[in-house]
């Protein structure tokens, strides 16, 4: 399968990054890549699904990676994984004989080893220049579930219809599930046995980068976890912080200890992001240090600065995100960054995942959350037309249409970064608009 054929398969099957921003996978295929990396770092506390899926589907995932490697004519495939994921590592090792250009690249047991810029450095020694994409150093990165979806698209012509998701925290049965896209968070909670407390907050994603959602929110291609947390839990309080209050607290309490910068993973790789200088300029109420503001473009939003580093409990990451948004609104372009060496003290400033988990008060929620592939048939699904970076898909169905699981209900928008959307259940189309399609089961 050549690169253009593979691009068409992935785009038509709706394959995107199964986590994060959901970058369309077809658009990552590039003949300038000499290395393909599978990111199985899964370094946020409590998340389980990638290592669990890898353990069960190692051969399928390695097969998809080999297809990608051949299509772009890359020289090698690296499975980036942590040694502690022993069952997943063993599953990969059992298949390596049949994939001679694939090898394992062990990652340190730290956060954020899964930041693709960090993953690339740890496994290849290459530094992605600030503001550039991984392909600038000849690398393309995919995650585990993305490659499983790619395998199904390549071998079966199957579109993406389901999502693996870990449900944990204050639930009766912490579990990793495979559910149809478009079901509600409330349904997912019921599948985990319901909650163990009455007053709680729901977080879609990991404790470091996830967002607060409601029970009526729906599962999309990028949903990796639903965390049920008490309202007074630290990660909940940080997400509910008011930006104006956070700014005032920065003005009154930031002592310029520089811990946010000293532990910043991107700064340690030589990128010009210095949260401490940004906080100093912001809290002074002046805009004279333009480098500090422009440097926010190079923040990865990993959250270490405000969730771990700052002993004053300030919110550099949140304020940086607001600043980046304002700069973009103002039409400010990402500046060219000067190259800088990786800092010699970098390894001494690793943040152990176990220590981060404890600092966040999450150790008691670190359940196995075993994988279950029991089929769930919802009464209705609400499929968003925009589940990824880029343009929403264009609907090709109408109210009253009968559809089967996998049928294309929206195609990739012509001339745009876009992918198809597939029906996740058998049923009848009940509503179609510019934002979503609702299907009711037969």
N, C-alpha and C positions, 0 to 999 in steps of 0.2 A: 504494500500500500504506500503510494507516494504521499508527499506532504499535503498536496492540495486535496487528494482524496480523503485523507485523515481529517483535515480541517472541516470538510463538508460533513463527514460522519459525526464529529463532535458537536458541530454547530446545530445540525438538524436534530441531534439527540438531546440538546439542551444541557450539555456537560459544562459546568462551571466549577470554580473552586468551592469545595464543600466545606466552607468555613471562611471567616474573614469577610472580605468585600465581595467574594464570589466572582473573580475575574474570569471571563469566558475562556475556557481551556484552548479552544482552537486558535485564539489570538496569541497564545504563548508559543506555538510551534514556529521554530525559526532555525534555518539551516546554519546559522552562525553559532549554534550551541554545540560545544564539544562534550558537555557533561549534562546529564539529566539527574536531578536529585529528587528522591522521594522523601518528603518531610514527615517523619513519624515521631517528631519531638514531643508533641502534645504536652507542653511544659506548664500550662496553667493548672493550678491545683484543682482536684476533683474530676477533671475530664478523663474519660476512659476509652472512648469509642474507637479511636484510631488504632491503638495497640490491639484491641479486641478484634476489630475487623481484619487487621493484618494477620493475626493468629489463625483465623479461619480461612481467609482467602489469599494467602501468600502467593500461590501459584498464579491465580488469575491476575493479581496486581502486577507481579513481575512480568507476566506475559504482555500486559498492556504497556508497561514501561519499555519492553523490548520493541514493541511495535512503534512506539514514539521514537525510540533511539534510531531504529532503522529508517524511519521516515525523514528524520532531520540529519541522518548520517553522523550522529554523535559517537564519540569514542568510548564512553563509559556511562554506566548508571551507578549511582551511589544511594544506598538505603540509609538515610540518616535517622538513627534510632538510639535510644538510651539503653545502656547495658541492663538496667533494672527491669526492662520489659522482656524478661527471659523467655516467656512462651512465644512471644512474637518474634524474637530473635531466633529462637530454635526453628520456628516455622519457616523463616527466610533461609536459614542455613540449609535446611532440608531440600531446598529447591535450587540452590546456587549452582550445582553441578550442570544443570541444564541451561544456565544463563552465564556463560563464561565472561561476559563483559560487565557483569553486575557484581558489586561488592558492598560490604557493610562499612559504613562510616559511623563510628560511635561518637555520640554527643555527651558532653558533661551533664551531670544531673542538676542543671541549673535553670533559672528563668532569666531571660527569655531565649532559650536555645532554639525555640521554634520560629523566632523572627528570622525570615529567610536570609537577611543579610548576615546574621549571626550564624545560621545554619551553613551557609556557603563558606564562611571563613573557617568554621570548625572542621569541615569535611574536606576542603580543598586548599585552604590557606590563602584564597583569593579575597581581596577586599573590594566589594562593590562601591564605586565612588559615590559620594553623597549626592543625592538627587537623581541617580541613574538607576536603571533597571538591571536585574541579574544578567540579562543577555549581554550587557556591556562587558562582562568578564567571561562570556561564553557559557553561561549556565542558565538552565530553565528548571524551575522548582514546581512540583505538584504535591498535593497531599494524598493521603491513603485512600479515602473514600472517593475522591475525584478519579483516581486511577481504576478503582473498582467499577465506577460508572462508565469509564471509558472502555473497559474490557467488555461490558455488556453491550455497549453501543457498537463496538467493533465486531464482536462475534455473533450478536443476536439482532443487531439493528434496534436495540431497545432504548427508548428514551428514559430520562431521569424521572421517576415517578414516586420514589420513596426516599426517606432520610433516616439515617441512624442518629440517635440522640440519647445522651445520658441524662437521666432525671434523678436528682439527688438532693441532699439537704434534709429538710423537715418533711420527708415523705415516708410512708409506711414500708414501702418496698423499693429502695434505691435500685435502679435498673437501667440498662442500655437497651433501647427499643429500635425496631425498624418500623416506621409508620408512614402512611401515605402523606405526601405533601398536601398542605392546605387544611389539615385538621387543626383544631384549636389547642392552645396551651392547656386549657381546662380539661380537654379530653386526655391529653398526655398525663396530667396529674392523676386522673382516675385510673389510668393504666398502671401507674406506680402505686396504686392502693390508696390514693388520697393523701392529704396532708396530716401531720401530727399536731399542728398548732392552728389556732383560729386566725391569729393576726400575723400575716407574713407578706413578704415582697418577693416577686418573681423576677429572676434575672435570666435573660436569654443570652447564653454564652458563658465564658469563663468569669471567675471572680475579679480578674484584672481588667478585662476588656469588654465584658458583656454589658447589656443595657436592660433597664427595667421595662418589663412588659406586663400586659394584663392577661387574664384568663381567656379573653376573646381574641387575643393576637393569634396569628396562624403560623404554622411551621413552614419554613421555606428551605431552599436548597443550601442555605448557609447556617441553619440552626444546628448547633453542636451540643448544646446542653440547656436544660432548664434547672436552675437552682432555686430551691425554696428556702428562703432565709428569714429569720425573725426580723421584725422591723427595726430593732435596735442593734443588729449586727453591723460590724464595722464597715463592710463593703457596701451595705445598704445606705448607711449614713453618708458615706462619701459620695454616692451617686445622687443623693437627695440634696447635696449642698447647693446653696444659692450662689450664682456667680458673683453677684454684687457683694455678698457677704465674704466670699472667698477672696475677692480683691481687697476689701478692707482689712481682712485678717492678714493678708500678705503685707500690706502697708504698715501694719502695727507690729507684726511678730517675726517677719523674716529677718534672721540674724546673719545672713550670708555665710553660713557654715560651709556651703558648697557641696554638701552631701549629695544633693540631687544631681549635680554635675559629675562628681567623683564616681558615682555608681551607674551613670547613664551608659547603657550598652553601646549605643551608637557613638557617643563621645569617645568611649574607650577604643573604638575602631577608627578613630581619627576624623569622624564627621563633625562639622562645625555647629553642633547643637549644645548650648550651655544653659540649662534651665535656671541656674543661679543668676546669671547675668540678665536673663529675661525677667526674672522675678525682681531683681534690683531696679531695672529700668521701669518696670510696670508699677512697682510700689512707690517709686519716687514721683510718679505722675508726669514724667518727661518722656520725650521721644527722641532724645539726642543720640542714644546708642542704637542706631538703626540696625547694626549687625546682630544685636541681641534679638530684635524682632524678626528679621529676615531668617535668622537661624532656626526659627520655629518650623520652617518648611521641612527641616531634616529630622524632625521628631517622629519616631515610629509609633508613638502612643501606647507603648508597652505598659505604662502606668507605674513603673517602679518608683519614680520620683515622689509621687504623692501617696502611694499605697504602702511603701516600705521605707524609703530613704529619709523623708522629712520627719524629724522627731517633734516638730511643731504642729504636725497635722495639717499642713498647708496643701494647696491643690495645684501644683505646677502644670501637670498634664492637662487638666480641665481648662485652665486659663490659656495654655498654649493652643489647645484645640480651637478655642474661641478666636484667638488671634489669627491663626491660620485661615479660618473662615473669613475673617474681616479683610485680611490681605487679598484673598482671592476675589472677594466682592469688589475690592478696589482695583482689580485688574493688575495686581502686582505679580510679576512672574517669579518663578523659583530662580534664585541667583546662582551663578556659577560658583562652585566651591573649590577652594584650593586643596590639593592633596596634602594629607598629613599622615604621619606614620601611626601604626597601631601602638598604643601605649604599653610600655613594658610592664606596668603594674596590673594589666587587665585581668589575668588569671587570679590574682590575689583579691580581686573584687567581685568574683563570682557570687551570685546570690543562690544558695542552695534551695532547691524546690521545697525540701522538707522544712527548712527554716522559714521560708516565705509562707507556707501553709500554716505554720504555728503562729507567725506574726499576725496573720489575718484572722486568727481564731477559727480556723476551719478544720483542724486536725480531727475533731470528733465527727466530722461529716465525710471523712475519707473512706467511704465504704467501697467494697468491691464492685457494686453496680454491674452484676453479671449480664452478659449479652443474651437477649432473647429475640428470636426471629419469628415468634408467634404472630400469625397474621391478624391484623385488625381491620375491620370493615366499618368505616364511619358512615353515618347517614348522609352527610354532605361534606364537601370540601370547597374551600375558597382559595383558588389558585391566583396568586398575584402575578401580574404580567411583567413586573420588574423585580427579579430576585437576584440581581447581579449588577455589577458596574456596567454602565452602558445604557443603550436605549431599550425601552420596554419592548416585549414581543408584540406582534400585530395579530389580532384575533382573526381566525378563519372559521369560527363556529358561530352559531346563532341560537337563540332561545328555542328550545324544543328539539334540538339535535340529540340523537342518541349516540353516546360515545363509549368506547371500551378503554380499559387501562392501557396507556401507552399511545393512544391516538393523539396526533398533533392538534391542539386546539388554538395555538398561536404560533406563527412562524417568526423567524428572525427578521427584524426590520431591515429592509434593503439599504445597503450603503452605510450601515451603522454597526457599532460594536454591539452585537445582539445575538441571542440564541432562542431556540424554540421552547415552547412550554407544552408539556404533555399531560393528558388526563391521568389522574392518579387513582381513579376508581371507575368501575363500570356504572353508567347512569345516564341521566338526561340533563342537558344544560338548562339551568333555571334562570340565570342572569348573566348578561355580558355588558361590560362597560369598558371605559378606557383604562381602568386600574386592575380589574380582576374578572375572573370567570367563576361562577358557582355551579357546581354539579351536584345533583341529588342522586343517591344510589337508587337502583331499581327496586 
